[in-house]
Amino acid sequence: MKMREANNLKEEGNEHFKAGRVADALSCYTKALKLNPEAGTDTATYLKNRAACFLKLDKYNEAISDCSTGKNSCHANMAKA
């Protein structure tokens, strides 16, 4: 159930981002991450999307942090396989 809700938030965030409502998109991606904090592809996607928001908002350190965490999330998921 949480995965579905997190995915819905990601989709909502995508719509906000496309419409230029970056702060709203950022909020959706952050909520999705809170619902699905486990390492994996979904988490990496939420982090990647949130990093794009941070870039649009000129918050470069936050973008770098999310990109690094997302990369590590993918590696952790691959190590489990």
N, C-alpha and C positions, 0 to 999 in steps of 0.2 A: 504494500500500500504506500509506504513512504517513497519507494522508487518511482511509482506512478506520479505521486504528487511532486516529487523533485523534477521529473521530466516535464510535467505541466508547467512548473515554474521556469524551467529552461526555455520552453517554447514561448511563454509569455515574455520572458526577458529578450528573446530574439526579436519579437514583434516591437517591443519598446526600442531596442537598439536600432532596428531598421527605420523607425519613425523619428530617430534622433533624440529619444528620451533616455539618455545614457544613465542618469541617476536612477531612474526606475528600473532599467535593465540590470544595473549593478545590484540593486536590492533583490531582485528576483534570483540572480545567480548566487548571491550570498545565502539566501534562504534555502536554495536547492542544496548547497554545500552542507548546511547545517542538518538537513534531512538525510543526507547520504555522505557522511564523512569518511567512509572506508576508501582505501586506495583502490583505484581501478579506472577503467576508461571513462565512465560517466563522470567521476570526480575530476579527471583530467580535462574533460570537455567543459565542465562548469568553471574550472580555474582558467582555462584558455579564454573563455568568453568574458569572464570577469577581468582578466588582464587587458583585453581589448577595450573594455570600459575605462579602466584606469589609464590607458594610453590616451584615450579621447579626453580625459579629464586632466591630462598632464601630471599624473601621479605615477611617475616612472619607477620609483622604488617599489611601490605596491605591485606594479605590473611585473617587474623582475621577480619579485617574491612568488607571485602566483605561477609564473612560468616555471620557476625552479621546483616548486612544490608539485606542479602538474607532471613535470618530467619524472620526478622521484616517485610519484604515484603510479605512473605507467611501469616503471622499473620494478616497483614492489609487486605489482600485479603479475608481471612476467615471471618473477622469481617464484611465485606460488604455483605456477603452472607446471 
